[in-house]
Amino acid sequence: MKINWDKILFWLLISVVVTLPLQVTELLFPVHLLGSSFPVLEFSRLLAAVGISALLIKFLVTRKIFIPKDSLSLVLYVFIAVNGLSLVTFRSHPGLLEVLRYSFHLGFFLLIVNSVRDTGALGKIAGAFLLTGLAIALFSIFQYYSGFYLWNGDLSGWVGSIGQVVNRVNATFLDPNTLARFMGIVITFSTAYYAFAATKWGKFLALFSANASVAALFFTLSRAGWASFGISFLALILVIPKNLKIMLFYTFLLLTSALVYLTSPGVMARVGNVQYVIEETATGTAGQYEILLGSRLQNSATGSGSDTGEMRFKEVPDYLGRILTLLPLDARRLAAIKAGILMFLNNPLFGVGIGNFQKSYTTQYSYMIAEPPPNENPVTLSHSSLITLIAELGLVGILWFSVFLFTLTRVFIRALAKDPHVKFVSLACGISLLLLILHSQYQGNLFEDPLFWLLNGILVSGQRISSKEQSQR
């Protein structure tokens, strides 16, 4: 009996796509109860591991496996190599875990490009995205109005930063910000799918999924999610062909947004909070840099700091410090960003080493950690993927990221001229990657997110399929 490896790998990939947002499966594998050194385990990771194992078995049996050599894939290979070299130079346990995680994601990337071989597969992946997103969005809406929480029940009746009481949804995610990121991607895929779908059923599914996801996105009350989606969606509108049907689609989204805003006191209060933050940022942060610097110098004078710490803090360029205070960030996240910049300034070429941001921040740069509010822990992790990259990999990381952005942009522009069956998924992946990059500047977790590798894998597969179709014409 001949084994159809392509079919096996593809449906394993579909199972991963469907279960990626279902972090509720962490309840089934509560390995974190064994101690803090044990990470939580999600069902999608197990399925991805099964898929990678199946790909390896296929290679051992058939001696055939596709290794993409396009420019985007090569850039991702270089990323793994750069992190491996950083680990060799700056050996650490967190760095080893990071390299192992990225290597696992590279295996997931190879699973994707070996599974998606035609336009039919692209359509099925998009359909899986839309159906899964629709289910998550509907559950989010139910959660907002019912107050039913799988976990983090304190999000019901959550008190915002200006004292308003709101109800935040997290659906199957631990963090509402993570849910907002996923809902933004679902809306992006739904819009691109609607613009190029050939069937009425496909357009209906895309319209329904997008509108439900817009409501769910609002109910997360995630400022970072709203901002990253808004910017990326504007970019999508610019590149999608304009016609009556797509204009009606946008009209439905606007009506849904208006309905959610006008009928949801929590959303209305959160929008007021956003306006408050903008006003405070514009009018009340002019002296934050001097205040923070003054407090550090005072700590140093009273013995709670150090001369070395004081000198390093002074090394932050004054103009840069003033620019950073214009960002709508609290003191803890602002301090983490400044610490990351100092790590880069003190170690400009190679940084402090992969995975070493938190260790460096809590030891060598601990004098910069901002005092947390009562009953809260200090922030010791960078919440900006770019800051983490430059702090841990230095100029090498900046160079790599610049090449990655250039390559991604070039691939995206080329996708604009492709066949509609490939074009829609290429546009969706490119804009979704933009959303991930933007959102990760507030939330972190870019290269660690399997969605990053999934989107890149689909984009590379779309390139391959398009090239194959053009050669057959």
QUIJORA-V912431 format. One line per field, one symbol per residue. ss: DSSP state (H for helix, E for strand, L for the rest). phi: phi as a letter, one per 20 degrees, with the letter a starting at -180 (. if undefined). psi: psi as a letter, one per 40 degrees, with the letter a starting at -180 (. if undefined). Layout:
BEGIN
ss: ???
phi: ???
psi: ???
END
This chain:
BEGIN
ss: LLLLHHHHHHHHHHHHHHHLLLHHHHHLLLHHHHLLLLLLLLHHHHHHHHHHHHHHHHHHHHLLLLLLLLHHHHHHHHHHHHHHHHHHHLLLHHHHHHHHHHHHHHHHHHHHHHHLLLHHHHHHHHHHHHHHHHHHHHHHHHHHHHLLLLLLHHHEEEELLLLLEEELLLLLLLLHHHHHHHHHHHHHHHHHHHHHLLLHHHHHHHHHHHHHHHHHHHHLLLHHHHHHHHHHHHHHHHHLLLLHHHHHHHHHHHHHHHHHHHHLHHHHHHHHHHHHHHHHHHHHLLLHHHHHHHHHHHHHHLLLLLHHHHHHHHLLLHHHHHHHLLLLLLHHHHHHHHHHHHHHHHLLLLLLLLLLHHHHHHLLLHHHLLLLLLLLLLLLLLLLHHHHHHHHHHHHHHHHHHHHHHHHHHHHHHHLLLLHHHHHHHHHHHHHHHHHHHHHHHHLLLLLLHHHHHHHHHHHHHHHHHHHHHHHL
phi: .eeefffffffffgffgfegeefgffffcfffffqffeffcdfffffffffffffffgffedmcbedfcfffffffffgffffffffffcfbffffffffffffffffgffffeeecbffffffffffgfffffffffffffffeemecfalfffenfeffdnfdcdeecleefdgfffffffffffffffffffcfedffffffffffffffffffffflefffffffgffffffgfeegebfffffffffffffffffffdcgfffffffffffffffffdddgdffffffffffffffenedbffffffffffgffffffffeffcfffffffffffffgffecfedmeogmdfffffecfdffefffefgmcefeddfdcfffffffedmffffffffffffffffffffffdeggfefffffffffffffffffffddmmdfeeffgffffffffffgffffffffef
psi: hhhgddddddddddddddedegededdegfeeeeieehiihidddddddddddddddddddefhihhifidddddddddddddddddddghiddddddddddddddddddddeedheiddddddddddddddddddddddddddddehhdifeeehfhhiefeihihhiebeidhddddddddddddddddddddeieidddddddddddddddddddedfhddddddddddddddddehihidddddddddddddddddddegddddddddddddddddddeeededdddddddddddddeeeaiddddddddehhdddddddeeigiiddddddddddddddddgddeaeiheedddddecdfdeehihiiheiiiheihehddddddddeaddddddddddddddddddddddeihddddddddddddddddddddeedeagceehdddddddddddddddddddddde.
END
